[in-house]
Structures are given as structure tokens and as C-alpha cells.
């Protein structure tokens, strides 16, 4: 019987391990899709703020949009840039900059700036001061 | 000269109008892409909360994820369901339920529930009480 036990154990351990990996590590394609989806949701909200600044200012819409951008900025987006996703296809081929993966310090600095300016935009949006929002929106755009 | 003025005015007005429309109304394909992207970002954050509940609880990650879900819930997602996007292709063919477009009251009720439970989840996440998060996460999943 012993000769059956070992393969069975191996199969169980291997099965358990791959199940655990499957749960903990989504496929690169899925991660790139999430990353590209975050960009799209940011673009949607940026577009709504821009429409308010270029046309009739809608305070509530700007607040909603700025809050969404800030929440995403603070969501821990770094988790969407694991090794192995430098290239690959999500919704489409990734256009991510290779430096983000090779220069961790620079990527961290850029992320920090984005978070700071996004938080500030959410704060300024609450005042309803369109001119101040325009200035802060410009700063966010530069990150 | 008068005979040139009228066509010029018409051209200017028509040009201005189409420019305004182009700015205010993104194409259905773009709107469906944004909608599908919001679903993906929600799925990413749901998955992170689930991973915390099923494995090692990470309070900060759950807070970040719950805040992102709440901010999206409050972002005015109704704007991503305009008439003309009942069918069509964004990243892929839309799978949106036709009732969302034909039964406005029901859709509004569902949206309100989603917002309420998402806001509550963000509140509960801040306590770090994994059991309470699990209960509230279940309630959100039912919306």
C-alpha cells in the first residue's frame, strides 16, 4: 500500500499548493485588466472634472469625482504592478513604462506625489471654489 | 455680402454645437468601457477583502478596499447607464440587465441599497473587526 500513499500525498500537497496559489495570485492578464480598468475609471472622473471646469461648474459632481480619484490613489495601486506584468495583455497590450518596474524609488516617489495631489484635490473640491479646483486639478495632471 | 453671412453663422453655430456635443457626450462604446472598468475595479477590491476574510486579516488593506468601493458607489454611477448603452460593446459585449433601463424605480432602489451597504462597509472596516466586516461584506454582496 505504501507505494500508493506517497503519490497520493504528493498529489494532495501539490493540489493544495496550486489551489492556494490560485487564490492568492491572480493571473497577470487579470492584474493588467484591473490596472487598465483603474486608468479608465480615473479618466472618466478626470473627464467629469474637466467638463465642470470648461462648462457649467457642478460642485457635487466635482466632489464625487475627486473623491473617487482620491480613493483609488489611496487603494494601494502598487499591488497592480507585480513583477511579471511589465509586458502582457489585459484588455489590450499594456503600455506601462518599464521604469516603473526597474526604478522602485522613482515609482514610489511618483505614487506618493499622485496620492498627495489627489487628496488635496478632494479637499479643495469640497470648498466649491472652481478657480482653486482648476489650479489643483492642474497639479494632479502633472503627477 | 449678406448671402455669405447666413451660411457662415449657420456653420459657426453648427460647429459650436457639435463641438459641445462631442465634449459633453462620450461615445456609447467609451461609456460601456468605463462601466465595465468600474465593475473590474470593484471586483479587484472585493477580491482583496475576501482574501483578508479567508486568509490572514489585513486591516489596512480592507480599509483601502472598502473606501475604494464606497467612493465608486457614491460616484454617480447612474451616469454610466444612459439610453443607447443597453446593448453594445466596450471591452466586450455588455451584459447589463435590460431592466436597469426600463424600470428606473427598481434601478434607483438597487443603487441606493448598494450605496448604503458600501458606506456601512467602509465604516465597519475602520473598526478592524473581521467578524463584523464579514457580515457587512455579505450584505454588500447581496445588493
Interface residues (C-beta under 8 A of the other chain):
Chain A: X23 X24 X26 X33 X34 X36 X37 X38 X40 X41 X43 X44 X45 X47 X48 X51 X54 X55 X61 X64 X65 X67 X68 X70 X71 X72 X74 X75 X76 X79 X80 X91
Chain B: X23 X24 X26 X33 X34 X36 X37 X38 X40 X41 X43 X44 X45 X47 X48 X51 X54 X55 X61 X64 X65 X67 X68 X70 X71 X72 X74 X75 X76 X79 X80 X91
